[in-house]
Amino acid sequence: MFLRPMLRLVPDNTKIRFMRGRFLGLIVSAVLSSASVALFFYPGLNLGIDFRGGVVIQAETPGPADFARLRAAFAAAGFGNAGLQRVGSVQDVMISLRSQGTDKATEAAVQKIGVALEKAQPGSKILGTSAVGPSVSAQLLRKGLLALGLSLVMILVYIWFRFEWEFAVGAVVTLLLDMTKTIGFLVVTRLQFDLVMVAAILTILGYSTNDKVVVYDRMRENLRKYKSMPLRELIDLSINETLSRTVGTSTTIFLAALPLALFGGASLSGFAWTMLFGIVVGTSSSIFIAAPILLFLGEHRLRQDARMPRPAKAKSRV
């Protein structure tokens, strides 16, 4: 005897007509992505040390770090734009400065930060420093953008070989829209865009692709199973049949990332919050963006291919 689950996120045999809202879904997505692109140009991403160059200083205070006093002391020393983050315990502080140009200027800036730190909270000490030069940061930025571009190309090739071209185009367009919305989220929240965020976006693209492949697989199966069903009804049927799996997987990943966002500290919280946003966007886009695009592109050809009789195998002659 099988045990029934105590909680069902999605009831069995749902019959939701998702394609009724296809125009609204595409319009909302287009507006959000357009706004995200505009935000990318102004005010732009909050580039981290990895991409803009600069100095990272690890410091420790004798008691809980007083960020208000530290910021005031740094501003008085001429470093009003210095970034402050708590890393690990309440006594560990990460201070980020913009690139100082030369090694001597960087060394002088670190010394001034040390004096200001001691003045704000006596007994504080600098544990270590690390610097990223402008040429290195520019190279890292190019490679990060190249990684995002190559991932989209490989996803296009993979889905094109596995499915028809309509599926590939729908998936890649949807992933581009997901990525632009994620960049807009980073601009609005002012989370630092660094190599960790590039990894977060690549993770989101991978999750979103996997979700779309599951839905596409069911659509392809139903195309062969229901020869005369209109494509619009077939897409609704396929989404409903995979809805329980989609929502269950998304909820599991969301709940796993939520504690990292709330209690992960500065080093993990940005990655986790970006992941949470990407999970919501990737799950909804599989239903309200990828599926309508497939409906518009393949309403005639996919249904026509499904109805065409397959050629009979030639009988072998003895």
C-alpha positions as CSV (number, residue, x, y, z in Angstrom):
1,M,0.0,0.0,0.0
2,F,1.5,3.3,-1.1
3,L,1.5,6.3,1.3
4,R,-0.2,9.4,0.0
5,P,1.6,12.7,0.3
6,M,0.4,14.9,3.1
7,L,0.7,18.1,1.1
8,R,0.1,18.6,-2.7
9,L,1.3,21.9,-4.1
10,V,-0.7,21.2,-7.3
11,P,-3.8,19.0,-7.4
12,D,-4.0,16.2,-9.9
13,N,-5.6,16.6,-13.3
14,T,-5.5,20.4,-13.4
15,K,-7.2,21.9,-16.5
16,I,-5.9,25.5,-16.4
17,R,-6.0,27.3,-19.8
18,F,-2.7,29.0,-19.7
19,M,-2.7,30.1,-23.3
20,R,-5.6,32.4,-22.6
21,G,-3.1,34.7,-21.0
22,R,-0.4,34.4,-23.6
23,F,-0.6,37.9,-24.9
24,L,-0.6,39.4,-21.3
25,G,2.4,37.2,-20.4
26,L,4.4,38.3,-23.5
27,I,3.5,42.0,-23.0
28,V,4.5,42.0,-19.3
29,S,7.7,40.2,-20.1
30,A,8.6,42.6,-22.9
31,V,8.0,45.6,-20.7
32,L,10.1,44.2,-17.8
33,S,12.9,43.2,-20.1
34,S,12.9,46.6,-21.9
35,A,13.0,48.4,-18.5
36,S,15.9,46.1,-17.4
37,V,17.9,47.0,-20.6
38,A,17.3,50.7,-19.9
39,L,18.5,50.2,-16.3
40,F,21.6,48.4,-17.5
41,F,22.7,51.6,-19.3
42,Y,21.5,53.9,-16.5
43,P,22.3,53.8,-13.7
44,G,24.1,50.5,-14.6
45,L,25.3,47.6,-12.7
46,N,27.1,48.0,-9.4
47,L,30.3,46.4,-10.6
48,G,32.4,44.6,-8.0
49,I,36.1,44.6,-7.5
50,D,36.4,41.7,-10.0
51,F,35.2,43.9,-12.9
52,R,36.1,47.5,-12.0
53,G,39.4,46.9,-10.2
54,G,40.3,48.1,-6.8
55,V,41.5,47.0,-3.3
56,V,39.8,44.6,-0.8
57,I,40.8,45.0,2.8
58,Q,40.0,42.4,5.4
59,A,39.7,43.9,8.9
60,E,38.7,42.9,12.4
61,T,37.2,45.1,15.1
62,P,37.5,44.4,18.9
63,G,33.7,44.3,19.2
64,P,30.8,44.4,16.9
65,A,31.6,46.6,13.9
66,D,29.9,50.0,14.1
67,F,29.3,50.7,10.5
68,A,28.0,54.3,11.0
69,R,31.3,55.3,12.8
70,L,33.4,53.5,10.3
71,R,31.7,55.2,7.3
72,A,32.1,58.6,9.0
73,A,35.8,57.9,9.7
74,F,36.5,56.8,6.1
75,A,34.6,59.8,4.7
76,A,36.8,62.1,6.9
77,A,39.9,60.4,5.5
78,G,38.7,61.0,1.9
79,F,37.2,57.6,1.2
80,G,33.5,58.3,1.3
81,N,32.9,55.8,-1.5
82,A,34.5,52.9,0.3
83,G,32.3,49.8,0.4
84,L,31.6,48.1,3.8
85,Q,30.4,44.5,4.3
86,R,30.2,42.2,7.2
87,V,31.9,38.9,6.5
88,G,31.4,36.0,8.9
89,S,31.2,37.2,12.5
90,V,30.0,40.6,13.7
91,Q,33.7,41.6,14.1
92,D,34.9,40.8,10.6
93,V,34.6,43.6,8.0
94,M,35.4,43.7,4.3
95,I,36.4,47.2,3.0
96,S,36.5,47.7,-0.8
97,L,38.1,50.7,-2.5
98,R,38.2,51.8,-6.1
99,S,41.5,51.3,-8.0
100,Q,44.1,53.8,-6.8
101,G,46.2,53.7,-10.0
102,T,49.6,52.8,-8.8
103,D,51.1,50.5,-6.1
104,K,52.3,53.4,-4.0
105,A,48.9,55.1,-4.1
106,T,47.3,51.8,-3.1
107,E,49.7,51.3,-0.2
108,A,49.1,54.8,1.0
109,A,45.3,54.3,0.8
110,V,45.6,51.1,2.9
111,Q,47.6,53.0,5.5
112,K,45.0,55.8,5.7
113,I,42.2,53.2,6.0
114,G,44.1,51.6,8.9
115,V,44.5,54.9,10.7
116,A,40.8,55.7,10.2
117,L,39.8,52.2,11.4
118,E,41.8,52.6,14.5
119,K,40.3,56.1,15.2
120,A,36.8,54.8,14.7
121,Q,37.2,51.7,16.8
122,P,40.4,51.5,18.8
123,G,42.0,48.1,18.7
124,S,40.9,47.3,15.2
125,K,43.5,45.7,12.9
126,I,43.9,44.9,9.2
127,L,44.2,41.2,8.5
128,G,45.1,41.3,4.8
129,T,44.6,43.1,1.5
130,S,44.2,42.0,-2.1
131,A,44.2,44.1,-5.3
132,V,42.8,43.7,-8.8
133,G,44.3,45.8,-11.5
134,P,42.3,47.5,-14.3
135,S,43.6,45.3,-17.0
136,V,42.8,42.1,-15.0
137,S,39.3,43.4,-14.2
138,A,38.6,44.2,-17.9
139,Q,39.8,40.8,-18.9
140,L,37.5,39.2,-16.3
141,L,34.5,41.2,-17.5
142,R,35.1,40.1,-21.1
143,K,35.4,36.5,-20.1
144,G,32.3,36.6,-17.9
145,L,30.2,38.1,-20.8
146,L,31.8,35.5,-23.2
147,A,30.7,32.7,-20.8
148,L,27.1,34.0,-20.8
149,G,27.1,34.3,-24.6
150,L,28.6,30.8,-25.2
151,S,26.1,29.2,-22.8
152,L,23.2,30.6,-24.8
153,V,24.7,29.4,-28.1
154,M,25.3,25.9,-26.7
155,I,21.7,25.8,-25.3
156,L,20.4,26.8,-28.8
157,V,22.4,24.0,-30.5
158,Y,21.4,21.4,-27.9
159,I,17.7,22.1,-28.1
160,W,17.8,22.5,-31.9
161,F,19.3,19.0,-32.3
162,R,16.9,17.5,-29.7
163,F,13.7,19.2,-30.9
164,E,12.5,21.2,-33.9
165,W,13.8,24.7,-34.6
166,E,10.6,26.3,-33.2
167,F,11.4,24.8,-29.8
168,A,15.0,26.1,-29.9
169,V,14.1,29.6,-30.9
170,G,11.4,29.7,-28.2
171,A,13.8,28.5,-25.5
172,V,16.6,30.9,-26.4
173,V,14.4,33.9,-26.7
174,T,12.9,33.1,-23.3
175,L,16.3,32.6,-21.7
176,L,17.4,36.0,-23.1
177,L,14.3,37.6,-21.5
178,D,15.1,35.8,-18.2
179,M,18.7,37.0,-18.3
180,T,17.7,40.6,-18.9
181,K,15.2,40.6,-16.0
182,T,17.9,39.2,-13.7
183,I,20.2,42.0,-14.7
184,G,17.5,44.5,-14.0
185,F,17.0,42.9,-10.6
186,L,20.7,43.3,-9.9
187,V,20.6,47.0,-10.9
188,V,17.5,47.7,-8.8
189,T,18.9,45.9,-5.7
190,R,22.4,47.3,-6.2
191,L,23.9,43.9,-5.5
192,Q,27.5,43.8,-6.6
193,F,28.0,42.2,-10.0
194,D,31.1,40.1,-9.9
195,L,32.2,36.6,-10.9
196,V,29.8,35.1,-8.3
197,M,26.9,36.8,-10.0
198,V,28.0,35.5,-13.3
199,A,27.9,32.0,-11.8
200,A,24.4,32.7,-10.4
201,I,23.2,33.8,-13.9
202,L,24.7,30.7,-15.5
203,T,23.0,28.5,-12.8
204,I,19.7,30.2,-13.5
205,L,20.0,29.6,-17.2
206,G,20.8,25.9,-16.6
207,Y,17.8,25.5,-14.3
208,S,15.5,27.4,-16.7
209,T,16.7,25.3,-19.6
210,N,16.1,22.0,-17.7
211,D,12.5,23.1,-16.8
212,K,11.7,24.0,-20.4
213,V,13.1,20.8,-21.8
214,V,10.8,18.8,-19.4
215,V,7.8,20.7,-20.7
216,Y,8.9,20.5,-24.3
217,D,9.4,16.7,-24.0
218,R,5.8,16.3,-22.9
219,M,4.6,18.5,-25.8
220,R,6.5,16.4,-28.3
221,E,5.0,13.2,-26.8
222,N,1.5,14.7,-27.0
223,L,2.1,15.8,-30.6
224,R,2.5,12.1,-31.5
225,K,-0.2,10.9,-29.2
226,Y,-3.0,13.4,-30.1
227,K,-2.9,13.8,-33.9
228,S,-5.9,16.0,-34.3
229,M,-5.8,18.1,-31.1
230,P,-5.2,21.8,-31.8
231,L,-1.8,23.0,-30.8
232,R,-3.2,25.5,-28.3
233,E,-5.1,22.9,-26.4
234,L,-2.2,20.5,-26.7
235,I,0.2,23.0,-25.1
236,D,-2.3,23.6,-22.2
237,L,-2.6,19.9,-21.7
238,S,1.2,19.4,-21.6
239,I,1.8,22.2,-19.1
240,N,-0.9,20.9,-16.8
241,E,0.6,17.4,-17.0
242,T,4.0,18.7,-16.0
243,L,2.8,21.4,-13.6
244,S,3.1,19.3,-10.4
245,R,6.7,18.4,-11.3
246,T,7.6,22.0,-12.2
247,V,6.1,23.6,-9.1
248,G,7.6,20.9,-6.9
249,T,11.1,21.2,-8.2
250,S,11.0,25.0,-8.1
251,T,9.7,25.0,-4.5
252,T,12.4,22.6,-3.4
253,I,15.2,24.7,-4.9
254,F,13.6,27.9,-3.6
255,L,13.4,26.6,0.0
256,A,17.0,25.3,-0.2
257,A,18.3,28.8,-1.3
258,L,16.1,30.8,1.1
259,P,18.3,30.1,4.2
260,L,21.4,31.1,2.3
261,A,19.7,34.4,1.4
262,L,18.6,35.1,5.0
263,F,21.6,33.9,7.0
264,G,24.4,33.3,4.4
265,G,26.3,36.5,5.1
266,A,27.6,39.0,2.5
267,S,29.5,36.3,0.6
268,L,26.5,34.1,-0.1
269,S,23.4,36.3,0.3
270,G,23.8,38.1,-3.0
271,F,24.1,34.8,-4.9
272,A,21.1,33.3,-3.1
273,W,18.8,36.3,-3.6
274,T,19.7,36.3,-7.3
275,M,18.9,32.5,-7.4
276,L,15.6,33.0,-5.7
277,F,14.6,35.7,-8.3
278,G,15.8,33.5,-11.1
279,I,13.8,30.5,-9.9
280,V,10.6,32.5,-10.0
281,V,11.3,34.1,-13.4
282,G,12.5,30.8,-14.9
283,T,9.5,28.8,-13.8
284,S,6.9,31.4,-14.9
285,S,8.7,32.0,-18.2
286,S,8.4,28.3,-19.1
287,I,4.6,28.6,-19.0
288,F,3.8,32.2,-20.0
289,I,6.6,33.0,-22.5
290,A,8.3,29.9,-24.0
291,A,4.9,28.1,-24.6
292,P,3.2,31.1,-26.3
293,I,6.3,31.7,-28.5
294,L,6.1,28.0,-29.5
295,L,2.4,28.4,-30.3
296,F,3.0,31.4,-32.6
297,L,6.0,29.8,-34.4
298,G,4.7,26.3,-34.8
299,E,0.9,26.5,-34.9
300,H,0.7,25.4,-38.5
301,R,4.0,23.5,-39.2
302,L,4.1,21.4,-36.0
303,R,0.5,20.3,-36.3
304,Q,1.0,19.6,-40.0
305,D,4.0,17.5,-39.3
306,A,2.1,15.5,-36.7
307,R,-0.7,14.7,-39.1
308,M,1.6,13.6,-42.0
309,P,1.6,9.9,-42.4
310,R,5.0,8.3,-42.0
311,P,6.3,6.5,-45.1
312,A,5.8,2.7,-45.0
313,K,8.9,0.5,-44.8
314,A,9.7,-1.3,-48.0
315,K,9.2,-5.0,-47.9
316,S,12.3,-7.1,-48.3
317,R,12.4,-9.4,-51.3
318,V,13.6,-12.9,-51.0
